[in-house]
């Protein structure tokens, strides 16, 4: 039985290809860069809107997150100063290029 900080964190699976293409399924995370936030694909909240959660951990034991919402047709997004291009987005997966 695990208690408090002993509980293992779920390992998020992310596929990063050679050409810096990032493929995230719902719940999968990706660390943007050293010193930058982590993002998690949160799926589509409607037919025309998708969401990306941004996780920030300023201290090892404290963290917080918030959701960003984007129209499905938006091809360029900027998160924590990092420009990303949305290649494709579905309810199950998003493909980004950084």
N, C-alpha and C positions, 0 to 999 in steps of 0.2 A: 504494500500500500504506500502511495506517495502522499506527501504533505507539502503544502506551500511551494517553496522554490525547488523542491526535489522532483516535482512532476515534469517529465520530459516534454519538451515542446514538439508539436507535430512538425515533421520535416516537410516543407512545401516543395513539390516537384516543379521545376522550371526547365524548359527546353530552350537553350540558347545556341543558335547555329553560328557557323563561322562568319557569316556576313552581318553579324550583330542583330539578327532577327530574334525576337523574344516571343515565345508562344506560351501563353498562360491560360489554363483552364480555370473555372470558377474556384476560388479559394487558394489558388497558387500565388506565390509571392516572388518578388524579384528585388534585389538591392540595386538601386540606380547606379551608384558609384560610391567610392570611399568618401565618407563625410556627408553623404546624402541620405534621403529617406528610403524606406522600403515601400513598395507598392504591392497591392493584392487585387487581383481582378475580382470584382464583386458581382459580375453578371449584368443583365439588362433589366432595368426596373420597369420598362415599358417597351413597346415595339420600336420606338425611336430614340431611346435614351439608354446609355450604358454607364456603369459606375466603376470607379477605381478607388479603393481605400488606400489612404496614405498612412503608414505607421511610422511613428517617431519614438525613439527610445533615448532620451537625453541622459538617463541614468540606467545602470544595469538592472535595477529593480523597479523602475517606474517607466511607464510608456503611455502613449495615447494614440488614437487614430481618428481619422475623419474621412468621410466619403466625398469624392468629387463626382459630379455628374456632367456628362458630355452628350451632345446630340450624335446620333449614330453616323451622320454624314460628315462629322468633323474629322479631318485627316491629320491635322497637326495639333499636338497638345504639349503643354509645358508643365512639368511637375518638379518642384524644388530646383528650378533653374536648369533642368535637363529637358531638351527638346526631344520629343518622340513623334514618330510618324505612325499613324494607325493604318496598317495594311488591310486588315479585315476584322470584323467583329460579329460574333453571333452570341446567342444566349449562353452557350457553353464555353466559348473560347475567344480570346483576343490575340491578334498577331501584331506586334509592335516592332518598329525598327528604330534603333537609337543611334 
